[in-house]
Amino acid sequence: MTPPRTCLIVDDESSVRAYVKSILEREHFRTFEAPDGLRGLRMVENLGDALDVIVGDVQMPGGDGMTFVCAARELFPALPIVLISGYPEPERHKRLSTPFEFIQKPFLPDALLTAVENATKKMELRRKTPASESGSRASQHRGPKDLAG
């Protein structure tokens, strides 16, 4: 039996975190939660290589989701990320240099699971691409202070 995958859920709404958690745990994910980007980044640092995917809200107090995503990707360039938002995907997200999946709230369980799988597949492809540096872990990173400012 394969070990469970580990997901960090970062959203300021506890009901959204609980919903995402229930969906992923039914699929045998081990989940951790953070209510904002600052605490989310600390958890990314603590979980390290044990983390398989992040599901994070775009707009949150205590470090917005986009800053969090960029900081997490600096720490772990090959980490799959799914962004969720109650708003349609803005153009600025589409221009990010870091690949991610996006789903708009409210979403059905299948939409979340598909986004998680797509994000994972995208990062696996990047790891296999010789020109990509995403397979190696970054040695330098931005710390939690970058989210607070």
C-alpha positions as CSV (number, residue, x, y, z in Angstrom):
1,M,0.0,0.0,0.0
2,T,1.3,3.4,-0.9
3,P,1.7,6.0,1.9
4,P,-0.9,8.7,2.0
5,R,-0.1,12.0,0.3
6,T,0.2,15.1,2.4
7,C,-1.6,18.3,1.7
8,L,-1.4,21.7,3.3
9,I,-4.7,23.7,3.2
10,V,-4.2,27.4,3.5
11,D,-7.5,29.5,3.8
12,D,-8.7,32.1,6.2
13,E,-12.2,30.5,6.2
14,S,-12.4,27.6,8.6
15,S,-15.4,26.2,6.7
16,V,-13.5,26.1,3.5
17,R,-10.5,24.4,5.2
18,A,-12.9,21.8,6.7
19,Y,-14.6,21.2,3.3
20,V,-11.3,20.7,1.5
21,K,-10.0,18.5,4.3
22,S,-13.1,16.2,4.2
23,I,-12.7,15.8,0.4
24,L,-9.0,15.0,0.6
25,E,-9.1,12.8,3.6
26,R,-11.8,10.6,1.8
27,E,-9.0,10.1,-0.8
28,H,-6.5,9.1,1.9
29,F,-4.6,12.4,2.1
30,R,-3.0,13.4,5.3
31,T,-3.9,17.1,5.8
32,F,-2.6,20.1,7.7
33,E,-4.2,23.5,7.9
34,A,-3.2,27.1,8.2
35,P,-5.5,30.1,8.4
36,D,-3.2,32.5,6.6
37,G,-0.1,32.7,4.3
38,L,2.3,33.5,7.1
39,R,1.4,30.4,9.1
40,G,1.2,28.5,5.9
41,L,4.8,29.3,5.0
42,R,5.9,28.2,8.4
43,M,4.2,24.9,7.9
44,V,5.8,24.5,4.5
45,E,9.2,25.0,6.1
46,N,8.4,22.5,8.9
47,L,6.8,19.8,6.6
48,G,9.5,20.1,4.0
49,D,9.8,17.2,1.6
50,A,6.9,15.4,3.4
51,L,4.5,17.9,1.7
52,D,3.0,16.7,-1.6
53,V,0.6,19.5,-2.5
54,I,-0.8,22.8,-1.3
55,V,-4.4,24.0,-1.7
56,G,-4.4,27.7,-0.9
57,D,-6.8,30.7,-1.1
58,V,-5.8,33.6,-3.2
59,Q,-7.0,36.4,-0.9
60,M,-6.3,36.1,2.9
61,P,-5.3,38.4,5.7
62,G,-1.9,37.7,7.3
63,G,0.0,37.3,4.0
64,D,-2.0,37.1,0.8
65,G,-2.2,33.8,-1.2
66,M,-0.1,35.0,-4.1
67,T,2.8,36.0,-1.9
68,F,2.5,32.8,0.0
69,V,2.5,30.7,-3.2
70,C,5.6,32.5,-4.6
71,A,7.4,32.0,-1.2
72,A,6.4,28.4,-1.0
73,R,7.6,27.8,-4.6
74,E,10.9,29.4,-3.8
75,L,11.4,26.9,-1.0
76,F,10.2,23.9,-3.0
77,P,10.1,24.6,-6.8
78,A,8.5,21.3,-7.7
79,L,5.6,21.5,-5.2
80,P,2.2,21.2,-6.8
81,I,-0.1,24.1,-5.9
82,V,-3.9,24.6,-6.4
83,L,-5.2,28.1,-5.9
84,I,-8.8,28.6,-4.9
85,S,-10.8,31.8,-4.9
86,G,-14.4,33.1,-4.7
87,Y,-13.5,35.4,-7.7
88,P,-12.7,34.5,-11.3
89,E,-9.1,33.9,-12.1
90,P,-7.5,37.3,-12.6
91,E,-5.0,38.0,-15.4
92,R,-2.2,38.6,-12.9
93,H,-2.5,34.9,-11.8
94,K,-2.2,33.7,-15.4
95,R,1.1,35.6,-15.8
96,L,2.8,34.0,-12.8
97,S,6.0,32.2,-13.8
98,T,5.1,29.4,-11.4
99,P,2.6,26.7,-12.6
100,F,-0.5,26.1,-10.6
101,E,-4.1,25.0,-11.0
102,F,-7.0,27.3,-10.3
103,I,-10.6,26.6,-9.2
104,Q,-13.3,29.0,-8.3
105,K,-15.4,28.7,-5.2
106,P,-17.8,27.2,-4.7
107,F,-16.5,23.9,-6.2
108,L,-17.5,20.3,-6.1
109,P,-15.3,17.6,-4.7
110,D,-14.5,16.3,-8.2
111,A,-13.2,19.7,-9.3
112,L,-10.8,19.9,-6.4
113,L,-9.6,16.3,-6.9
114,T,-9.1,17.0,-10.6
115,A,-7.1,20.2,-9.9
116,V,-4.9,18.4,-7.4
117,E,-4.2,15.6,-9.9
118,N,-3.5,18.1,-12.7
119,A,-1.2,20.2,-10.5
120,T,0.7,17.0,-9.6
121,K,1.0,15.9,-13.2
122,K,2.2,19.4,-14.3
123,M,5.0,19.4,-11.7
124,E,6.0,15.8,-12.6
125,L,6.4,16.8,-16.2
126,R,8.5,19.8,-15.1
127,R,10.7,17.5,-13.1
128,K,11.3,15.3,-16.2
129,T,12.1,18.2,-18.4
130,P,16.0,18.5,-18.6
131,A,16.0,22.3,-19.0
132,S,13.8,22.7,-15.9
133,E,15.4,23.4,-12.5
134,S,12.1,22.6,-10.7
135,G,13.2,19.2,-9.7
136,S,15.8,20.5,-7.3
137,R,15.0,22.1,-4.0
138,A,15.9,25.7,-3.6
139,S,18.8,26.5,-1.2
140,Q,17.8,30.1,-0.7
141,H,14.3,31.2,0.2
142,R,12.2,34.0,1.5
143,G,11.2,33.6,5.1
144,P,8.0,34.4,6.9
145,K,9.0,38.1,7.3
146,D,8.5,38.5,3.5
147,L,4.8,37.7,4.0
148,A,4.3,40.0,6.9
149,G,5.6,43.1,5.1
